[in-house]
Amino acid sequence: MTKPVAAKPQAAPLRTPTDLKSAATKDVAAAMNGILADVFALYLKTKNFHWHMSGPHFRDYHVMLDEQADQIYAMADPIAERIRKLGGSTLRSIGHISRTQRILDNDADYVEPSDMLAELCDDNKTVTARLRQAHGVCGDSQDIATASLIEVYIDESERRTWFLFEASRPVDAAGR
């Protein structure tokens, strides 16, 4: 069996017209590609924990993580398309994602359910902070459309953080 050959790069770059300055396009595209890589990393980690959930709250956590993973994955295409609308280039491969992501992977054979929830809670808080940073770049560039998209994702990330935090709170003596 022969190894697949990588396609040769195209000679003509992709160009999308925009009224944003070149520096603004580069800055926003770079910020959003970082977000996009983190979205893919968080999606896969959320699915990993969804697939490997165990314990007495299995069903509740399993369903919650599946819903959250779907929401996270739904962010990817609008982010990538926004980057292209600005004339930027998006991530092209899993390798590109791994070089760009800032959310750490978790390849452990076993993770306690409470540790899964805590890790995802922290990761969602990190995504929220990075979305706020990207929002600042958009503000500096007067890119209202990307800023508007980010605002929705901040709200969604805060909601996921809240749910993960509440689900991971220890049970008190009364069992609540």
VMD Tcl script that builds the backbone (N, CA, C; Angstrom):
set m [mol new atoms 528]
animate dup $m
set s [atomselect $m all]
$s set {name element resname resid chain x y z} {
  {N N MET 1 A 0.840 -1.171 0.000}
  {CA C MET 1 A 0.000 0.000 0.000}
  {C C MET 1 A 0.888 1.238 0.000}
  {N N THR 2 A 0.577 2.196 -0.848}
  {CA C THR 2 A 1.405 3.391 -0.934}
  {C C THR 2 A 0.890 4.471 0.001}
  {N N LYS 3 A 1.828 5.273 0.456}
  {CA C LYS 3 A 1.492 6.380 1.344}
  {C C LYS 3 A 0.883 7.514 0.520}
  {N N PRO 4 A -0.223 8.131 0.999}
  {CA C PRO 4 A -0.828 9.233 0.253}
  {C C PRO 4 A 0.166 10.392 0.114}
  {N N VAL 5 A 0.112 11.034 -1.031}
  {CA C VAL 5 A 0.988 12.170 -1.304}
  {C C VAL 5 A 0.223 13.445 -0.988}
  {N N ALA 6 A 0.880 14.352 -0.270}
  {CA C ALA 6 A 0.248 15.628 0.067}
  {C C ALA 6 A 0.050 16.449 -1.205}
  {N N ALA 7 A -1.052 17.152 -1.253}
  {CA C ALA 7 A -1.338 18.012 -2.401}
  {C C ALA 7 A -0.346 19.162 -2.450}
  {N N LYS 8 A -0.018 19.571 -3.668}
  {CA C LYS 8 A 0.887 20.708 -3.833}
  {C C LYS 8 A 0.138 21.993 -3.487}
  {N N PRO 9 A 0.824 22.939 -2.839}
  {CA C PRO 9 A 0.166 24.208 -2.517}
  {C C PRO 9 A -0.251 24.947 -3.778}
  {N N GLN 10 A -1.347 25.621 -3.697}
  {CA C GLN 10 A -1.827 26.432 -4.807}
  {C C GLN 10 A -0.970 27.686 -4.949}
  {N N ALA 11 A -0.781 28.131 -6.160}
  {CA C ALA 11 A 0.044 29.316 -6.401}
  {C C ALA 11 A -0.705 30.603 -6.064}
  {N N ALA 12 A -2.001 30.662 -6.342}
  {CA C ALA 12 A -2.775 31.879 -6.115}
  {C C ALA 12 A -3.401 31.848 -4.728}
  {N N PRO 13 A -3.139 32.850 -3.895}
  {CA C PRO 13 A -3.737 32.863 -2.554}
  {C C PRO 13 A -5.238 33.139 -2.612}
  {N N LEU 14 A -5.922 32.696 -1.583}
  {CA C LEU 14 A -7.344 33.002 -1.456}
  {C C LEU 14 A -7.477 34.453 -1.023}
  {N N ARG 15 A -8.303 35.178 -1.700}
  {CA C ARG 15 A -8.502 36.580 -1.336}
  {C C ARG 15 A -10.002 36.844 -1.229}
  {N N THR 16 A -10.388 37.396 -0.106}
  {CA C THR 16 A -11.774 37.774 0.109}
  {C C THR 16 A -11.785 39.275 0.361}
  {N N PRO 17 A -12.593 40.020 -0.380}
  {CA C PRO 17 A -12.592 41.474 -0.176}
  {C C PRO 17 A -13.185 41.854 1.179}
  {N N THR 18 A -12.580 42.827 1.826}
  {CA C THR 18 A -13.066 43.349 3.100}
  {C C THR 18 A -12.640 44.797 3.226}
  {N N ASP 19 A -13.394 45.552 4.007}
  {CA C ASP 19 A -13.007 46.945 4.229}
  {C C ASP 19 A -12.080 47.094 5.435}
  {N N LEU 20 A -11.812 45.997 6.132}
  {CA C LEU 20 A -10.875 46.047 7.260}
  {C C LEU 20 A -9.457 46.185 6.732}
  {N N LYS 21 A -8.650 46.865 7.488}
  {CA C LYS 21 A -7.245 47.002 7.112}
  {C C LYS 21 A -6.560 45.643 7.175}
  {N N SER 22 A -5.493 45.495 6.425}
  {CA C SER 22 A -4.759 44.228 6.354}
  {C C SER 22 A -4.303 43.763 7.732}
  {N N ALA 23 A -3.789 44.686 8.545}
  {CA C ALA 23 A -3.320 44.322 9.893}
  {C C ALA 23 A -4.482 43.825 10.746}
  {N N ALA 24 A -5.650 44.451 10.605}
  {CA C ALA 24 A -6.825 44.024 11.371}
  {C C ALA 24 A -7.243 42.617 10.966}
  {N N THR 25 A -7.247 42.344 9.680}
  {CA C THR 25 A -7.599 41.012 9.194}
  {C C THR 25 A -6.653 39.970 9.764}
  {N N LYS 26 A -5.366 40.251 9.738}
  {CA C LYS 26 A -4.381 39.308 10.269}
  {C C LYS 26 A -4.568 39.109 11.767}
  {N N ASP 27 A -4.770 40.187 12.507}
  {CA C ASP 27 A -4.920 40.091 13.962}
  {C C ASP 27 A -6.174 39.320 14.356}
  {N N VAL 28 A -7.294 39.634 13.717}
  {CA C VAL 28 A -8.553 38.952 14.037}
  {C C VAL 28 A -8.473 37.487 13.618}
  {N N ALA 29 A -7.932 37.216 12.430}
  {CA C ALA 29 A -7.811 35.830 11.966}
  {C C ALA 29 A -6.930 35.021 12.914}
  {N N ALA 30 A -5.833 35.602 13.365}
  {CA C ALA 30 A -4.944 34.885 14.297}
  {C C ALA 30 A -5.659 34.601 15.611}
  {N N ALA 31 A -6.365 35.592 16.144}
  {CA C ALA 31 A -7.093 35.405 17.403}
  {C C ALA 31 A -8.166 34.337 17.247}
  {N N MET 32 A -8.885 34.371 16.137}
  {CA C MET 32 A -9.978 33.422 15.938}
  {C C MET 32 A -9.466 32.021 15.598}
  {N N ASN 33 A -8.319 31.911 14.943}
  {CA C ASN 33 A -7.743 30.584 14.719}
  {C C ASN 33 A -7.318 29.951 16.041}
  {N N GLY 34 A -6.828 30.761 16.972}
  {CA C GLY 34 A -6.528 30.247 18.309}
  {C C GLY 34 A -7.784 29.736 18.991}
  {N N ILE 35 A -8.863 30.489 18.864}
  {CA C ILE 35 A -10.154 30.061 19.424}
  {C C ILE 35 A -10.612 28.776 18.735}
  {N N LEU 36 A -10.495 28.735 17.419}
  {CA C LEU 36 A -10.930 27.561 16.663}
  {C C LEU 36 A -10.171 26.310 17.097}
  {N N ALA 37 A -8.877 26.421 17.277}
  {CA C ALA 37 A -8.080 25.271 17.737}
  {C C ALA 37 A -8.527 24.835 19.130}
  {N N ASP 38 A -8.779 25.806 20.004}
  {CA C ASP 38 A -9.251 25.479 21.351}
  {C C ASP 38 A -10.635 24.838 21.322}
  {N N VAL 39 A -11.477 25.278 20.401}
  {CA C VAL 39 A -12.810 24.693 20.255}
  {C C VAL 39 A -12.688 23.213 19.878}
  {N N PHE 40 A -11.827 22.901 18.919}
  {CA C PHE 40 A -11.653 21.495 18.544}
  {C C PHE 40 A -11.072 20.688 19.700}
  {N N ALA 41 A -10.092 21.243 20.409}
  {CA C ALA 41 A -9.487 20.524 21.543}
  {C C ALA 41 A -10.511 20.308 22.655}
  {N N LEU 42 A -11.309 21.338 22.961}
  {CA C LEU 42 A -12.324 21.205 24.008}
  {C C LEU 42 A -13.428 20.245 23.578}
  {N N TYR 43 A -13.793 20.284 22.307}
  {CA C TYR 43 A -14.802 19.351 21.802}
  {C C TYR 43 A -14.341 17.908 22.014}
  {N N LEU 44 A -13.126 17.604 21.578}
  {CA C LEU 44 A -12.650 16.232 21.683}
  {C C LEU 44 A -12.481 15.804 23.139}
  {N N LYS 45 A -12.004 16.712 23.999}
  {CA C LYS 45 A -11.871 16.357 25.415}
  {C C LYS 45 A -13.247 16.110 26.032}
  {N N THR 46 A -14.220 16.934 25.678}
  {CA C THR 46 A -15.577 16.761 26.201}
  {C C THR 46 A -16.154 15.425 25.741}
  {N N LYS 47 A -15.961 15.074 24.467}
  {CA C LYS 47 A -16.426 13.777 23.967}
  {C C LYS 47 A -15.660 12.634 24.638}
  {N N ASN 48 A -14.365 12.788 24.826}
  {CA C ASN 48 A -13.562 11.774 25.507}
  {C C ASN 48 A -14.157 11.485 26.885}
  {N N PHE 49 A -14.417 12.542 27.642}
  {CA C PHE 49 A -14.972 12.354 28.982}
  {C C PHE 49 A -16.399 11.815 28.916}
  {N N HIS 50 A -17.166 12.225 27.941}
  {CA C HIS 50 A -18.513 11.689 27.713}
  {C C HIS 50 A -18.438 10.176 27.477}
  {N N TRP 51 A -17.505 9.744 26.623}
  {CA C TRP 51 A -17.376 8.319 26.295}
  {C C TRP 51 A -16.867 7.498 27.466}
  {N N HIS 52 A -16.075 8.104 28.337}
  {CA C HIS 52 A -15.425 7.356 29.418}
  {C C HIS 52 A -15.996 7.669 30.801}
  {N N MET 53 A -17.169 8.261 30.828}
  {CA C MET 53 A -17.828 8.567 32.095}
  {C C MET 53 A -18.217 7.268 32.789}
  {N N SER 54 A -18.187 7.304 34.121}
  {CA C SER 54 A -18.594 6.146 34.922}
  {C C SER 54 A -19.162 6.654 36.237}
  {N N GLY 55 A -19.705 5.738 37.022}
  {CA C GLY 55 A -20.141 6.091 38.364}
  {C C GLY 55 A -21.632 6.278 38.510}
  {N N PRO 56 A -22.058 6.630 39.747}
  {CA C PRO 56 A -23.482 6.690 40.067}
  {C C PRO 56 A -24.248 7.788 39.313}
  {N N HIS 57 A -23.561 8.813 38.831}
  {CA C HIS 57 A -24.230 9.888 38.085}
  {C C HIS 57 A -23.960 9.768 36.585}
  {N N PHE 58 A -23.621 8.555 36.176}
  {CA C PHE 58 A -23.228 8.302 34.791}
  {C C PHE 58 A -24.181 8.935 33.785}
  {N N ARG 59 A -25.463 8.601 33.876}
  {CA C ARG 59 A -26.406 9.058 32.856}
  {C C ARG 59 A -26.484 10.576 32.805}
  {N N ASP 60 A -26.621 11.223 33.934}
  {CA C ASP 60 A -26.725 12.686 33.960}
  {C C ASP 60 A -25.488 13.345 33.358}
  {N N TYR 61 A -24.308 12.892 33.778}
  {CA C TYR 61 A -23.064 13.484 33.284}
  {C C TYR 61 A -22.851 13.155 31.807}
  {N N HIS 62 A -23.160 11.906 31.445}
  {CA C HIS 62 A -22.999 11.452 30.064}
  {C C HIS 62 A -23.846 12.317 29.126}
  {N N VAL 63 A -25.090 12.536 29.477}
  {CA C VAL 63 A -25.998 13.340 28.659}
  {C C VAL 63 A -25.548 14.803 28.638}
  {N N MET 64 A -25.188 15.359 29.796}
  {CA C MET 64 A -24.750 16.751 29.854}
  {C C MET 64 A -23.519 16.978 28.971}
  {N N LEU 65 A -22.542 16.085 29.057}
  {CA C LEU 65 A -21.324 16.258 28.267}
  {C C LEU 65 A -21.596 16.099 26.776}
  {N N ASP 66 A -22.526 15.239 26.418}
  {CA C ASP 66 A -22.891 15.095 25.010}
  {C C ASP 66 A -23.526 16.384 24.492}
  {N N GLU 67 A -24.425 16.957 25.269}
  {CA C GLU 67 A -25.058 18.225 24.879}
  {C C GLU 67 A -24.011 19.331 24.762}
  {N N GLN 68 A -23.087 19.388 25.719}
  {CA C GLN 68 A -22.055 20.416 25.678}
  {C C GLN 68 A -21.136 20.224 24.482}
  {N N ALA 69 A -20.783 18.988 24.182}
  {CA C ALA 69 A -19.919 18.725 23.028}
  {C C ALA 69 A -20.588 19.184 21.736}
  {N N ASP 70 A -21.883 18.920 21.604}
  {CA C ASP 70 A -22.607 19.368 20.410}
  {C C ASP 70 A -22.566 20.891 20.286}
  {N N GLN 71 A -22.747 21.581 21.405}
  {CA C GLN 71 A -22.723 23.037 21.395}
  {C C GLN 71 A -21.327 23.562 21.019}
  {N N ILE 72 A -20.308 22.945 21.559}
  {CA C ILE 72 A -18.932 23.351 21.261}
  {C C ILE 72 A -18.625 23.115 19.783}
  {N N TYR 73 A -18.980 21.935 19.278}
  {CA C TYR 73 A -18.717 21.623 17.875}
  {C C TYR 73 A -19.433 22.597 16.943}
  {N N ALA 74 A -20.627 23.029 17.336}
  {CA C ALA 74 A -21.406 23.958 16.515}
  {C C ALA 74 A -20.722 25.312 16.365}
  {N N MET 75 A -19.748 25.601 17.194}
  {CA C MET 75 A -19.004 26.869 17.092}
  {C C MET 75 A -17.999 26.844 15.943}
  {N N ALA 76 A -17.507 25.670 15.587}
  {CA C ALA 76 A -16.362 25.563 14.673}
  {C C ALA 76 A -16.625 26.170 13.298}
  {N N ASP 77 A -17.693 25.779 12.651}
  {CA C ASP 77 A -17.926 26.250 11.288}
  {C C ASP 77 A -18.163 27.760 11.221}
  {N N PRO 78 A -19.001 28.346 12.080}
  {CA C PRO 78 A -19.159 29.802 12.022}
  {C C PRO 78 A -17.848 30.563 12.277}
  {N N ILE 79 A -17.009 30.043 13.175}
  {CA C ILE 79 A -15.722 30.698 13.423}
  {C C ILE 79 A -14.848 30.619 12.181}
  {N N ALA 80 A -14.729 29.429 11.605}
  {CA C ALA 80 A -13.891 29.264 10.413}
  {C C ALA 80 A -14.419 30.109 9.249}
  {N N GLU 81 A -15.717 30.131 9.067}
  {CA C GLU 81 A -16.286 30.926 7.982}
  {C C GLU 81 A -16.097 32.421 8.222}
  {N N ARG 82 A -16.135 32.832 9.475}
  {CA C ARG 82 A -15.894 34.248 9.779}
  {C C ARG 82 A -14.454 34.627 9.412}
  {N N ILE 83 A -13.518 33.750 9.734}
  {CA C ILE 83 A -12.122 34.004 9.378}
  {C C ILE 83 A -11.986 34.158 7.869}
  {N N ARG 84 A -12.636 33.281 7.114}
  {CA C ARG 84 A -12.566 33.352 5.653}
  {C C ARG 84 A -13.258 34.602 5.119}
  {N N LYS 85 A -14.374 35.017 5.726}
  {CA C LYS 85 A -15.060 36.240 5.279}
  {C C LYS 85 A -14.145 37.439 5.388}
  {N N LEU 86 A -13.245 37.403 6.340}
  {CA C LEU 86 A -12.303 38.503 6.535}
  {C C LEU 86 A -11.091 38.408 5.609}
  {N N GLY 87 A -10.984 37.313 4.870}
  {CA C GLY 87 A -9.849 37.123 3.989}
  {C C GLY 87 A -8.713 36.342 4.617}
  {N N GLY 88 A -8.936 35.806 5.810}
  {CA C GLY 88 A -7.907 35.030 6.473}
  {C C GLY 88 A -7.964 33.569 6.083}
  {N N SER 89 A -6.964 32.831 6.519}
  {CA C SER 89 A -6.917 31.384 6.312}
  {C C SER 89 A -7.224 30.699 7.628}
  {N N THR 90 A -7.903 29.562 7.536}
  {CA C THR 90 A -8.265 28.817 8.743}
  {C C THR 90 A -7.327 27.632 8.950}
  {N N LEU 91 A -7.543 26.958 10.054}
  {CA C LEU 91 A -6.805 25.732 10.349}
  {C C LEU 91 A -7.045 24.727 9.227}
  {N N ARG 92 A -6.026 23.924 8.952}
  {CA C ARG 92 A -6.125 23.023 7.810}
  {C C ARG 92 A -6.028 21.538 8.164}
  {N N SER 93 A -5.621 21.219 9.379}
  {CA C SER 93 A -5.395 19.806 9.695}
  {C C SER 93 A -5.381 19.595 11.201}
  {N N ILE 94 A -5.382 18.332 11.594}
  {CA C ILE 94 A -5.265 17.991 13.008}
  {C C ILE 94 A -3.916 18.466 13.542}
  {N N GLY 95 A -2.878 18.332 12.722}
  {CA C GLY 95 A -1.558 18.822 13.126}
  {C C GLY 95 A -1.560 20.320 13.363}
  {N N HIS 96 A -2.262 21.053 12.496}
  {CA C HIS 96 A -2.362 22.506 12.652}
  {C C HIS 96 A -3.102 22.840 13.954}
  {N N ILE 97 A -4.143 22.078 14.241}
  {CA C ILE 97 A -4.872 22.270 15.497}
  {C C ILE 97 A -3.936 22.035 16.676}
  {N N SER 98 A -3.194 20.940 16.647}
  {CA C SER 98 A -2.327 20.596 17.788}
  {C C SER 98 A -1.222 21.623 17.994}
  {N N ARG 99 A -0.772 22.258 16.916}
  {CA C ARG 99 A 0.258 23.290 17.048}
  {C C ARG 99 A -0.308 24.606 17.562}
  {N N THR 100 A -1.613 24.793 17.416}
  {CA C THR 100 A -2.246 26.076 17.737}
  {C C THR 100 A -3.029 26.038 19.045}
  {N N GLN 101 A -3.557 24.879 19.422}
  {CA C GLN 101 A -4.423 24.772 20.601}
  {C C GLN 101 A -3.686 25.167 21.873}
  {N N ARG 102 A -4.472 25.697 22.809}
  {CA C ARG 102 A -3.932 26.050 24.120}
  {C C ARG 102 A -4.611 25.251 25.224}
  {N N ILE 103 A -5.735 24.611 24.909}
  {CA C ILE 103 A -6.407 23.708 25.842}
  {C C ILE 103 A -5.609 22.406 25.837}
  {N N LEU 104 A -5.228 21.945 27.014}
  {CA C LEU 104 A -4.409 20.735 27.104}
  {C C LEU 104 A -5.250 19.483 26.905}
  {N N ASP 105 A -4.665 18.492 26.241}
  {CA C ASP 105 A -5.311 17.192 26.070}
  {C C ASP 105 A -5.259 16.422 27.387}
  {N N ASN 106 A -6.127 15.423 27.499}
  {CA C ASN 106 A -6.084 14.498 28.627}
  {C C ASN 106 A -6.196 13.086 28.058}
  {N N ASP 107 A -5.063 12.386 28.000}
  {CA C ASP 107 A -5.015 11.042 27.439}
  {C C ASP 107 A -4.954 9.957 28.508}
  {N N ALA 108 A -5.307 10.299 29.737}
  {CA C ALA 108 A -5.232 9.327 30.833}
  {C C ALA 108 A -6.182 8.162 30.572}
  {N N ASP 109 A -5.764 6.983 31.017}
  {CA C ASP 109 A -6.604 5.795 30.872}
  {C C ASP 109 A -7.880 5.891 31.704}
  {N N TYR 110 A -7.779 6.531 32.869}
  {CA C TYR 110 A -8.951 6.680 33.734}
  {C C TYR 110 A -8.889 8.041 34.416}
  {N N VAL 111 A -10.018 8.718 34.433}
  {CA C VAL 111 A -10.157 9.995 35.135}
  {C C VAL 111 A -11.419 9.907 35.978}
  {N N GLU 112 A -11.306 10.251 37.243}
  {CA C GLU 112 A -12.484 10.260 38.124}
  {C C GLU 112 A -13.526 11.231 37.554}
  {N N PRO 113 A -14.816 10.880 37.625}
  {CA C PRO 113 A -15.851 11.776 37.122}
  {C C PRO 113 A -15.753 13.202 37.681}
  {N N SER 114 A -15.488 13.336 38.966}
  {CA C SER 114 A -15.372 14.681 39.554}
  {C C SER 114 A -14.196 15.446 38.948}
  {N N ASP 115 A -13.113 14.741 38.623}
  {CA C ASP 115 A -11.963 15.388 37.985}
  {C C ASP 115 A -12.274 15.783 36.544}
  {N N MET 116 A -13.077 14.952 35.871}
  {CA C MET 116 A -13.505 15.294 34.510}
  {C C MET 116 A -14.272 16.611 34.522}
  {N N LEU 117 A -15.249 16.698 35.412}
  {CA C LEU 117 A -16.084 17.897 35.473}
  {C C LEU 117 A -15.259 19.122 35.837}
  {N N ALA 118 A -14.354 18.964 36.805}
  {CA C ALA 118 A -13.512 20.097 37.225}
  {C C ALA 118 A -12.595 20.550 36.090}
  {N N GLU 119 A -12.025 19.602 35.370}
  {CA C GLU 119 A -11.120 19.946 34.266}
  {C C GLU 119 A -11.876 20.658 33.146}
  {N N LEU 120 A -13.053 20.141 32.806}
  {CA C LEU 120 A -13.850 20.786 31.768}
  {C C LEU 120 A -14.346 22.156 32.218}
  {N N CYS 121 A -14.651 22.293 33.494}
  {CA C CYS 121 A -15.057 23.589 34.039}
  {C C CYS 121 A -13.929 24.601 33.844}
  {N N ASP 122 A -12.720 24.212 34.215}
  {CA C ASP 122 A -11.553 25.094 34.046}
  {C C ASP 122 A -11.299 25.397 32.571}
  {N N ASP 123 A -11.413 24.394 31.722}
  {CA C ASP 123 A -11.179 24.604 30.292}
  {C C ASP 123 A -12.209 25.563 29.689}
  {N N ASN 124 A -13.466 25.438 30.110}
  {CA C ASN 124 A -14.483 26.353 29.609}
  {C C ASN 124 A -14.241 27.771 30.101}
  {N N LYS 125 A -13.763 27.911 31.341}
  {CA C LYS 125 A -13.398 29.244 31.839}
  {C C LYS 125 A -12.242 29.817 31.018}
  {N N THR 126 A -11.305 28.970 30.661}
  {CA C THR 126 A -10.176 29.404 29.838}
  {C C THR 126 A -10.651 29.853 28.462}
  {N N VAL 127 A -11.550 29.093 27.855}
  {CA C VAL 127 A -12.101 29.484 26.558}
  {C C VAL 127 A -12.812 30.826 26.681}
  {N N THR 128 A -13.565 31.016 27.756}
  {CA C THR 128 A -14.256 32.294 27.961}
  {C C THR 128 A -13.252 33.439 28.027}
  {N N ALA 129 A -12.179 33.261 28.782}
  {CA C ALA 129 A -11.155 34.313 28.894}
  {C C ALA 129 A -10.519 34.599 27.536}
  {N N ARG 130 A -10.279 33.576 26.759}
  {CA C ARG 130 A -9.651 33.772 25.443}
  {C C ARG 130 A -10.629 34.406 24.460}
  {N N LEU 131 A -11.900 34.087 24.606}
  {CA C LEU 131 A -12.911 34.769 23.795}
  {C C LEU 131 A -12.949 36.256 24.121}
  {N N ARG 132 A -12.827 36.594 25.396}
  {CA C ARG 132 A -12.800 38.013 25.782}
  {C C ARG 132 A -11.575 38.715 25.179}
  {N N GLN 133 A -10.428 38.022 25.186}
  {CA C GLN 133 A -9.225 38.593 24.569}
  {C C GLN 133 A -9.447 38.825 23.075}
  {N N ALA 134 A -10.026 37.842 22.401}
  {CA C ALA 134 A -10.300 37.985 20.971}
  {C C ALA 134 A -11.307 39.107 20.723}
  {N N HIS 135 A -12.260 39.261 21.634}
  {CA C HIS 135 A -13.234 40.345 21.522}
  {C C HIS 135 A -12.518 41.696 21.557}
  {N N GLY 136 A -11.497 41.808 22.408}
  {CA C GLY 136 A -10.701 43.030 22.467}
  {C C GLY 136 A -9.989 43.307 21.148}
  {N N VAL 137 A -9.466 42.269 20.526}
  {CA C VAL 137 A -8.811 42.421 19.217}
  {C C VAL 137 A -9.827 42.917 18.198}
  {N N CYS 138 A -11.037 42.372 18.254}
  {CA C CYS 138 A -12.095 42.799 17.339}
  {C C CYS 138 A -12.463 44.265 17.568}
  {N N GLY 139 A -12.516 44.646 18.841}
  {CA C GLY 139 A -12.821 46.045 19.154}
  {C C GLY 139 A -11.756 46.978 18.609}
  {N N ASP 140 A -10.506 46.606 18.786}
  {CA C ASP 140 A -9.398 47.424 18.264}
  {C C ASP 140 A -9.455 47.525 16.742}
  {N N SER 141 A -9.987 46.501 16.101}
  {CA C SER 141 A -10.044 46.447 14.632}
  {C C SER 141 A -11.376 46.937 14.068}
  {N N GLN 142 A -12.291 47.297 14.946}
  {CA C GLN 142 A -13.643 47.711 14.573}
  {C C GLN 142 A -14.378 46.619 13.787}
  {N N ASP 143 A -14.137 45.375 14.174}
  {CA C ASP 143 A -14.798 44.226 13.551}
  {C C ASP 143 A -16.002 43.837 14.411}
  {N N ILE 144 A -17.095 44.520 14.159}
  {CA C ILE 144 A -18.306 44.355 14.954}
  {C C ILE 144 A -18.928 42.970 14.756}
  {N N ALA 145 A -18.885 42.452 13.550}
  {CA C ALA 145 A -19.524 41.165 13.272}
  {C C ALA 145 A -18.852 40.028 14.037}
  {N N THR 146 A -17.521 39.998 14.032}
  {CA C THR 146 A -16.826 38.944 14.779}
  {C C THR 146 A -17.052 39.135 16.274}
  {N N ALA 147 A -17.032 40.391 16.723}
  {CA C ALA 147 A -17.278 40.664 18.144}
  {C C ALA 147 A -18.661 40.163 18.559}
  {N N SER 148 A -19.649 40.353 17.711}
  {CA C SER 148 A -21.010 39.906 18.003}
  {C C SER 148 A -21.072 38.382 18.117}
  {N N LEU 149 A -20.400 37.696 17.208}
  {CA C LEU 149 A -20.338 36.235 17.257}
  {C C LEU 149 A -19.698 35.776 18.567}
  {N N ILE 150 A -18.622 36.421 18.937}
  {CA C ILE 150 A -17.894 36.076 20.163}
  {C C ILE 150 A -18.771 36.264 21.390}
  {N N GLU 151 A -19.588 37.299 21.414}
  {CA C GLU 151 A -20.439 37.571 22.571}
  {C C GLU 151 A -21.389 36.411 22.844}
  {N N VAL 152 A -21.928 35.812 21.799}
  {CA C VAL 152 A -22.804 34.647 21.962}
  {C C VAL 152 A -22.008 33.479 22.544}
  {N N TYR 153 A -20.786 33.282 22.050}
  {CA C TYR 153 A -19.961 32.167 22.521}
  {C C TYR 153 A -19.496 32.365 23.953}
  {N N ILE 154 A -19.298 33.603 24.365}
  {CA C ILE 154 A -18.959 33.870 25.763}
  {C C ILE 154 A -20.117 33.434 26.655}
  {N N ASP 155 A -21.323 33.804 26.274}
  {CA C ASP 155 A -22.495 33.423 27.062}
  {C C ASP 155 A -22.636 31.904 27.132}
  {N N GLU 156 A -22.452 31.221 26.012}
  {CA C GLU 156 A -22.554 29.760 26.000}
  {C C GLU 156 A -21.464 29.120 26.861}
  {N N SER 157 A -20.246 29.647 26.790}
  {CA C SER 157 A -19.138 29.100 27.591}
  {C C SER 157 A -19.371 29.315 29.078}
  {N N GLU 158 A -19.892 30.491 29.420}
  {CA C GLU 158 A -20.223 30.749 30.830}
  {C C GLU 158 A -21.303 29.790 31.320}
  {N N ARG 159 A -22.256 29.478 30.485}
  {CA C ARG 159 A -23.327 28.544 30.873}
  {C C ARG 159 A -22.765 27.142 31.083}
  {N N ARG 160 A -21.884 26.704 30.175}
  {CA C ARG 160 A -21.269 25.382 30.356}
  {C C ARG 160 A -20.457 25.349 31.647}
  {N N THR 161 A -19.718 26.410 31.912}
  {CA C THR 161 A -18.928 26.496 33.142}
  {C C THR 161 A -19.838 26.380 34.357}
  {N N TRP 162 A -20.922 27.100 34.347}
  {CA C TRP 162 A -21.883 27.083 35.449}
  {C C TRP 162 A -22.430 25.667 35.668}
  {N N PHE 163 A -22.867 25.005 34.595}
  {CA C PHE 163 A -23.417 23.658 34.728}
  {C C PHE 163 A -22.373 22.687 35.260}
  {N N LEU 164 A -21.163 22.769 34.748}
  {CA C LEU 164 A -20.096 21.878 35.213}
  {C C LEU 164 A -19.766 22.135 36.675}
  {N N PHE 165 A -19.722 23.389 37.067}
  {CA C PHE 165 A -19.458 23.742 38.457}
  {C C PHE 165 A -20.545 23.188 39.367}
  {N N GLU 166 A -21.792 23.417 39.021}
  {CA C GLU 166 A -22.895 22.953 39.857}
  {C C GLU 166 A -22.950 21.424 39.922}
  {N N ALA 167 A -22.681 20.762 38.797}
  {CA C ALA 167 A -22.707 19.299 38.781}
  {C C ALA 167 A -21.577 18.697 39.615}
  {N N SER 168 A -20.511 19.442 39.802}
  {CA C SER 168 A -19.349 18.903 40.519}
  {C C SER 168 A -19.308 19.285 41.994}
  {N N ARG 169 A -20.316 20.027 42.456}
  {CA C ARG 169 A -20.332 20.412 43.889}
  {C C ARG 169 A -20.492 19.178 44.749}
  {N N PRO 170 A -19.774 19.121 45.859}
  {CA C PRO 170 A -19.884 17.948 46.733}
  {C C PRO 170 A -21.272 17.868 47.387}
  {N N VAL 171 A -21.685 16.650 47.641}
  {CA C VAL 171 A -22.959 16.408 48.317}
  {C C VAL 171 A -22.785 16.709 49.800}
  {N N ASP 172 A -23.771 17.393 50.403}
  {CA C ASP 172 A -23.671 17.687 51.840}
  {C C ASP 172 A -24.176 16.500 52.670}
  {N N ALA 173 A -24.165 16.642 53.973}
  {CA C ALA 173 A -24.532 15.555 54.878}
  {C C ALA 173 A -25.967 15.095 54.670}
  {N N ALA 174 A -26.828 15.976 54.182}
  {CA C ALA 174 A -28.231 15.617 53.961}
  {C C ALA 174 A -28.432 14.963 52.593}
  {N N GLY 175 A -27.362 14.824 51.823}
  {CA C GLY 175 A -27.461 14.195 50.515}
  {C C GLY 175 A -27.879 15.144 49.416}
  {N N ARG 176 A -27.744 16.444 49.681}
  {CA C ARG 176 A -28.132 17.447 48.678}
  {C C ARG 176 A -26.914 18.028 48.032}
}
mol reanalyze $m
mol bondsrecalc $m
mol representation Tube
mol addrep $m
